[in-house]
Amino acid sequence: MVMKLPRNGDVSFTHANISLVRREFGYRPTTDLQTGLKKFVRWYVSYYGAGKKSDQ
């Protein structure tokens, strides 16, 4: 089955289920998506560099 996705790439819902990790480890996410993405991009750029070409 093929589902049409919105043009902007967003999905209507996900199938993520964290109930097991919540129950077993007490995991309670506290970072919202926008903040998490900003932190990830900062880390990625600092680790890999912005626009650097690979030595391969």
VMD Tcl script that draws the C-alpha trace (Angstrom):
set ca {
  {0.00 0.00 0.00}
  {1.30 3.45 -0.89}
  {0.29 6.48 1.18}
  {0.38 10.00 -0.16}
  {2.43 12.24 2.11}
  {2.00 15.98 2.54}
  {4.13 18.05 0.17}
  {6.18 19.56 3.02}
  {7.40 16.12 4.11}
  {5.49 16.08 7.39}
  {3.65 12.93 8.32}
  {0.21 12.89 9.88}
  {1.23 10.50 12.64}
  {3.99 8.10 13.57}
  {3.98 4.60 14.91}
  {6.47 5.41 17.66}
  {5.63 3.66 20.87}
  {7.88 4.39 23.84}
  {5.69 2.68 26.42}
  {8.18 -0.18 26.96}
  {11.19 2.08 27.54}
  {9.01 4.32 29.69}
  {7.93 1.36 31.82}
  {11.28 -0.46 31.98}
  {13.64 2.51 32.35}
  {11.45 5.40 33.44}
  {12.31 7.31 30.26}
  {10.42 10.58 30.01}
  {11.43 12.73 27.02}
  {11.69 16.42 27.86}
  {13.14 17.94 24.69}
  {10.67 19.16 22.08}
  {11.32 18.44 18.41}
  {12.42 21.97 17.43}
  {14.96 22.18 20.27}
  {16.22 18.66 19.56}
  {16.72 19.39 15.88}
  {18.64 22.60 16.63}
  {20.91 20.75 19.05}
  {21.46 17.94 16.55}
  {22.40 20.36 13.75}
  {24.84 22.20 16.06}
  {26.45 18.89 17.04}
  {26.58 17.65 13.44}
  {28.23 20.82 12.15}
  {30.76 20.86 15.01}
  {31.57 17.17 14.51}
  {31.60 16.93 10.72}
  {32.09 20.58 9.78}
  {29.87 22.68 7.57}
  {30.36 22.12 3.86}
  {33.65 20.22 4.15}
  {34.29 17.70 1.43}
  {35.18 14.15 2.31}
  {38.78 12.96 1.83}
  {37.51 9.92 -0.03}
}
mol new
graphics top color blue
foreach p $ca { graphics top sphere $p radius 0.5 }
foreach p [lrange $ca 0 end-1] q [lrange $ca 1 end] { graphics top cylinder $p $q radius 0.2 }
display resetview
